Amino acid sequence: MGAPRIRQAPPPGALAADAEHTPPLTDRKSADMPSPAEKKQNDEAACEESRHRGRPDCRHPRDRLWKGPMTGTAMTLVEHHTWLPAGKRAAVCFSVDDVHPATSRDEFDAGGDLGRGALGRLERLLERNPGVRVTLFVTPDWRLQRLVPTRRWLTRIPLLRERINWAPLTPKGRFRVDRHPEFVSYLNALPRAECAVHGLNHAHVGPRMAVEFQEQSRSRCRAMLEEGRRIFAAAGLRHVQGFAPPAWNAPPALCQALSDADFRFVISARDLDTPVTGEARTAGSGLRGASLIHPMLIRCEPDGGAPAAMASCAGLVHFTTNFQATSTIERALAIIECGGLLAIKAHIFKTGGGITMLDGLDDQYCSYLERLWRELGDRYGDALWWTTLAEVADRCRATAE
């Protein structure tokens, strides 16, 4: 099969990225997942609530962010068929977003309470499941104070609405990780955990206030990536060369900048609905047209042309999030049966800043994950590769054709 061109989905906002800042939906009463009909009803109710509150909904064409043609970006998705080690039929990865030093004395605890709060819950989850490993996506200098719009009158003024922050920001540097040594030491000491970069500030002017990468140039994206790296280096935070764009949105300029800066992997596409097959392609948030269950390589033309160098580059490895708290165990089993990568996503906090995360790592989600992991262990035993995103990316790059 030829290498498909990358298509960029309309980026999610407070509603559609239900993992990335969603208004509360109906409460789940147990770890049992909703039926497809119930899920559809919940989605429709959430859409209506979003419109009622005046929040932009990414399902509407007027809210699309990136409008440039993909054909001019010199980016290609390349399939990779030999990423699994010998003797393994499928792989399992677990990642957690939005980690930063905010505490329960702020709008929400995103890690700053250390063992007393969200990071302690995660650490206990890992202790109870010694085969599981985790990738923590850490924001170098988190700025969002509220996760829903608060400046309603100003946001109604044409032109101005696209140039202001729709909610107040925390002072620059307030949550910069190099100013929180205890937080950094805790992350460095977590067992079976790796840290990677999750944006720079996780904020942007205009209606998509959490979607940090929108229409910046390639050079501007590269500068933001390097600033995040500098903060991590100053903090002494051990990390891998991976990246999760805030609110999933990875426009071409960002992917090119990641490739320029020699990042090893990016996790952008998030698709929880497309039926699982070996050939399934993503059609949800973030990059579209990527494999739903297999890693792929993003090949970008280097700065200054030189298309020949593109073919020799190992490429930026792309992963798709295909499972979260609202997904069924049957979906996970289907991914394993197809020989895929089960990429499980959580967010470090459940409620705060005016929103509730559907995949916030509360006690209920932890219980569901433990039930899932026990089921996988009982069924497949040593045939599963319990790994990390960085480890899979390194293998993909080492075995790329």
C-alpha positions in Angstrom: 0.0 0.0 0.0 1.3 3.5 -0.9 2.1 6.0 1.8 -1.0 8.0 2.6 -0.9 11.7 3.0 -1.6 13.1 6.4 -4.9 14.8 7.0 -5.4 17.0 10.0 -8.7 16.8 11.9 -10.5 19.8 13.2 -8.9 20.2 16.6 -10.9 19.5 19.7 -11.8 22.0 22.3 -13.4 22.0 25.7 -16.1 19.6 24.5 -15.0 17.3 21.7 -11.6 16.4 23.3 -13.5 14.8 26.2 -10.1 13.8 27.6 -8.8 17.4 27.0 -11.2 19.6 28.9 -14.8 18.5 28.7 -17.8 19.8 30.6 -19.3 17.2 33.0 -21.5 14.6 31.3 -23.8 12.2 33.2 -22.0 10.5 36.0 -20.8 7.0 35.5 -22.3 4.8 38.3 -19.8 2.0 38.0 -16.8 0.8 36.0 -19.2 -0.7 33.4 -18.8 1.1 30.2 -21.8 2.7 28.3 -23.5 1.0 25.4 -23.0 2.6 22.0 -26.5 4.1 22.2 -25.8 5.6 25.6 -22.5 6.9 24.4 -24.1 8.6 21.4 -26.8 10.1 23.7 -24.1 11.4 26.1 -22.1 13.0 23.2 -25.2 14.7 21.9 -26.1 16.0 25.3 -22.6 17.3 25.7 -22.7 19.1 22.3 -25.9 20.8 23.3 -24.5 21.8 26.7 -21.5 23.3 24.9 -23.5 25.3 22.5 -25.8 26.5 25.3 -22.8 27.8 27.3 -21.4 29.5 24.3 -18.4 27.3 24.0 -17.1 26.7 20.5 -17.7 23.2 19.2 -15.1 21.7 16.9 -17.7 19.8 15.0 -18.7 23.0 13.4 -16.7 24.1 10.3 -16.4 27.7 11.5 -14.2 26.4 14.4 -11.6 24.7 12.2 -8.1 25.9 13.1 -5.7 24.8 10.5 -6.9 25.7 7.0 -3.8 25.2 4.8 -3.6 22.5 2.2 -1.7 19.3 3.2 -0.5 18.7 -0.3 2.2 21.4 0.1 3.6 20.2 3.4 6.0 17.4 2.2 4.8 15.1 5.0 4.1 11.5 4.5 2.8 8.7 6.8 4.8 5.4 6.2 3.6 2.0 7.4 5.9 -0.1 9.6 5.3 -3.8 9.8 8.2 -5.1 12.0 7.8 -3.1 15.1 6.9 -6.0 17.5 9.7 -8.1 19.0 9.9 -11.8 18.2 7.5 -13.8 20.3 5.1 -10.9 21.1 1.7 -10.8 19.5 0.8 -7.2 20.6 1.8 -4.4 22.9 0.4 -2.3 25.8 1.4 1.3 26.6 -0.1 3.6 29.2 0.3 7.4 29.2 -0.9 10.3 31.4 -1.3 13.9 30.2 -1.3 17.4 31.8 1.3 16.6 34.6 2.6 19.8 36.1 3.3 21.3 39.6 -0.2 22.7 40.4 -1.5 21.6 43.8 -4.9 21.2 45.4 -4.4 24.8 46.7 -4.6 25.9 43.1 -7.5 25.1 40.7 -6.6 21.4 40.8 -3.8 19.0 41.7 -1.9 18.1 38.6 1.1 16.5 40.5 2.2 19.2 42.9 0.7 17.4 45.9 3.2 14.6 45.1 2.5 11.4 47.1 -0.4 13.0 48.9 -2.3 13.5 45.7 -2.6 12.5 42.0 1.0 11.3 41.6 0.6 9.2 44.7 -2.5 7.5 43.3 -0.5 6.8 40.1 2.4 5.4 42.0 0.2 3.1 44.0 -1.4 1.9 40.8 2.0 1.0 39.4 2.9 -0.7 42.7 -0.1 -3.0 42.4 0.6 -3.7 38.8 4.4 -4.4 38.5 4.3 -5.2 34.8 2.8 -1.8 33.8 5.0 1.1 32.7 3.9 4.7 32.1 4.8 7.7 30.0 4.1 11.0 31.8 3.5 14.0 29.5 4.7 17.0 31.5 4.0 20.6 30.5 7.2 22.7 31.1 5.4 26.0 32.0 1.7 25.5 32.4 -0.3 28.8 32.1 -4.0 27.9 32.0 -5.7 29.0 35.2 -9.3 28.1 34.1 -10.1 25.5 31.5 -13.4 27.2 30.4 -14.0 30.7 29.0 -14.6 33.4 31.6 -14.2 36.6 29.6 -17.6 36.4 27.9 -18.1 40.0 26.8 -14.7 40.5 25.3 -15.0 37.2 23.4 -18.0 38.6 21.5 -16.0 41.4 19.9 -14.9 40.6 16.3 -11.1 40.5 15.7 -10.4 41.0 19.4 -11.9 37.6 20.3 -9.1 35.9 18.3 -6.4 37.9 19.9 -7.1 37.6 23.6 -7.0 34.8 26.2 -10.6 33.7 26.9 -9.7 33.0 30.5 -7.0 34.4 32.8 -3.5 32.9 32.7 -1.3 32.1 35.7 1.8 34.4 35.9 4.6 33.2 33.5 6.9 30.8 35.4 4.4 30.1 38.2 4.3 26.4 37.3 7.6 26.2 35.4 9.0 22.9 36.4 12.6 24.1 37.1 11.1 26.2 40.0 9.7 23.1 41.7 12.6 20.8 42.7 10.5 18.5 44.9 8.1 17.9 42.0 11.0 17.1 39.7 12.7 14.8 42.3 9.4 12.9 42.7 9.0 12.4 38.9 12.7 11.3 38.6 12.1 8.7 41.4 8.9 7.2 40.0 9.5 3.5 39.1 8.8 2.3 35.6 8.0 5.8 34.4 9.4 8.1 31.7 8.6 11.7 31.2 8.0 13.5 27.8 7.0 16.9 26.7 3.4 18.1 26.6 3.5 21.5 24.9 5.1 24.5 26.4 2.3 26.5 28.2 -0.8 24.5 27.1 -2.5 27.8 26.2 -3.3 29.9 23.2 -5.3 33.1 22.5 -8.8 32.7 21.0 -11.6 30.2 21.4 -9.3 27.1 21.4 -7.7 28.2 24.6 -6.0 24.8 25.3 -5.0 24.1 21.8 -1.4 25.4 21.9 -0.2 24.7 18.4 -2.5 26.3 15.8 -1.1 28.4 13.0 2.5 29.0 14.2 5.3 28.7 11.7 7.8 25.9 11.6 10.5 28.1 13.1 8.2 29.3 15.9 7.2 25.7 16.7 10.8 24.8 16.8 11.6 27.7 19.2 8.8 26.6 21.5 10.0 23.0 21.5 13.6 24.1 22.4 12.3 26.4 25.2 10.5 23.4 26.7 13.6 21.3 26.5 15.7 24.1 28.1 13.2 24.2 31.1 13.5 20.4 31.5 17.3 20.6 31.3 17.4 23.4 33.9 15.1 21.4 36.2 17.2 18.2 35.9 14.1 16.3 34.8 15.0 13.1 33.1 12.9 12.7 29.9 12.7 11.0 26.6 12.4 12.7 23.2 8.7 12.4 22.8 5.9 14.9 22.4 2.1 15.0 23.0 0.5 18.2 21.5 -2.0 19.8 23.8 -5.6 19.0 22.8 -4.2 16.5 20.2 -3.7 19.2 17.5 -0.5 18.6 15.5 -0.5 20.8 12.4 2.2 20.2 9.7 4.5 23.0 11.0 4.6 21.3 14.4 5.4 17.8 12.9 8.1 19.3 10.8 9.6 21.1 13.8 9.5 17.9 15.8 11.4 16.2 13.0 13.9 19.1 12.8 14.6 18.9 16.5 15.1 15.1 16.4 12.1 14.2 18.6 11.6 10.4 18.4 7.8 10.2 18.7 4.6 12.1 18.8 1.2 10.9 20.0 -1.5 13.0 18.2 -4.4 11.0 16.8 -7.0 10.0 19.3 -9.8 7.7 18.0 -12.0 5.9 20.4 -14.8 5.0 17.9 -13.5 3.6 14.7 -14.0 -0.2 14.6 -10.8 -2.1 15.2 -9.2 -3.9 12.2 -5.6 -4.2 11.1 -6.2 -1.7 8.3 -8.3 0.8 10.3 -7.3 4.5 9.9 -7.9 7.3 12.4 -10.9 9.6 11.9 -11.1 11.4 15.3 -9.1 14.0 16.9 -5.6 15.1 15.8 -4.0 13.5 12.7 -6.3 11.6 10.4 -5.4 8.8 8.2 -2.9 7.2 10.6 -3.1 3.6 11.6 -5.6 3.1 14.5 -3.5 0.3 16.1 0.0 0.3 14.6 2.9 2.9 14.9 3.7 4.7 11.7 6.5 6.9 10.6 6.0 10.6 9.7 8.6 11.6 7.1 9.1 15.3 6.7 11.2 17.2 4.2 14.1 19.0 6.0 14.4 22.7 6.1 15.9 24.0 2.8 14.5 21.3 0.5 16.7 18.2 -0.1 14.0 15.6 -0.7 16.6 12.9 -0.9 17.4 13.3 2.8 13.8 12.6 3.5 14.1 9.0 2.4 17.1 8.3 4.6 15.7 9.8 7.8 14.4 7.3 10.3 11.3 9.5 10.8 9.2 10.7 13.6 7.1 7.8 15.0 3.4 8.5 15.4 1.2 6.7 17.9 -2.6 6.7 18.1 -4.5 6.8 21.4 -7.2 4.2 21.0 -8.4 3.5 24.5 -9.5 5.5 27.5 -11.9 5.2 30.5 -15.0 5.2 28.3 -13.7 2.4 26.1 -14.9 -1.2 26.6 -12.7 -4.2 27.4 -13.9 -5.7 24.2 -12.2 -2.9 22.3 -8.9 -3.6 24.0 -9.2 -7.3 23.2 -9.9 -6.6 19.6 -6.7 -4.4 19.4 -4.7 -7.3 20.9 -6.2 -9.9 18.6 -5.2 -7.8 15.6 -1.6 -7.6 16.8 -1.8 -3.9 17.6 -0.6 -1.4 20.1 -3.1 -0.8 22.9 -2.4 2.8 23.7 -4.3 3.7 26.9 -4.7 7.4 27.9 -5.4 9.1 31.2 -5.2 12.6 32.5 -3.6 13.3 35.8 -6.6 15.1 37.3 -10.3 14.3 37.2 -12.1 17.6 38.1 -10.9 21.2 38.2 -10.7 24.5 36.4 -14.4 24.3 35.6 -14.4 20.9 33.8 -14.5 17.1 34.4 -12.2 14.8 32.5 -13.8 11.7 31.2 -10.5 9.9 31.5 -9.3 11.6 34.7 -7.2 9.2 36.8 -9.5 8.9 39.8 -10.0 5.8 41.9 -12.8 4.5 39.6 -10.6 4.7 36.5 -7.7 3.0 38.4 -10.0 0.1 39.3 -11.1 -0.2 35.7 -7.6 -0.3 34.5 -6.6 -2.9 37.0 -9.5 -5.1 35.8 -8.4 -4.6 32.2 -4.8 -5.4 32.9 -5.7 -8.6 34.9 -7.9 -9.7 32.0 -5.1 -9.2 29.5 -2.5 -10.9 31.7 -4.8 -13.9 32.2 -5.5 -14.3 28.5 -2.2 -13.6 26.9 0.5 -14.0 29.5 4.0 -13.5 28.2 2.8 -12.9 24.6 2.1 -9.3 25.4 4.8 -6.6 25.3 4.3 -4.3 28.3 6.3 -1.4 27.2 6.6 2.4 26.9 6.1 4.8 24.0 9.8 5.6 23.9 10.8 1.9 23.8 8.4 1.2 20.9 9.6 4.3 19.0 13.3 3.3 19.4 12.5 -0.1 18.0 10.5 1.4 15.1 13.4 3.7 14.2 16.0 1.0 14.5 14.0 -1.4 12.2 12.7 1.2 9.7 13.4 0.4 6.1 
